[in-house]
Amino acid sequence: MAIPRANKSRFRARQAADLDAHSRVPLISVVAPAHNEEESLPTFVEKVTAQLASIDHEIIIVDDGSTDRTWAT
């Protein structure tokens, strides 16, 4: 689709607005490594969730080969 030069910035702005309206991309992503954190992980998630309650966010826990039940938590 060829876009005239003068309209490119308006097209980009509209494209960004359409993307925002149709996607559920969180504003903040918290990525935390976890290794044998079965006992502390629920508290961590609870505290992060409380701090970011007013912000669209996600919490990604990366289980690095735990031998306890970290993944089940």
Secondary structure, DSSP 8 states (H G I E B T S, - for coil): ----GGGHHHHHHHHHHHHHHH----SEEEEEEESS-TTTHHHHHHHHHHHTTTS-EEEEEEE-S-SSSTTT-
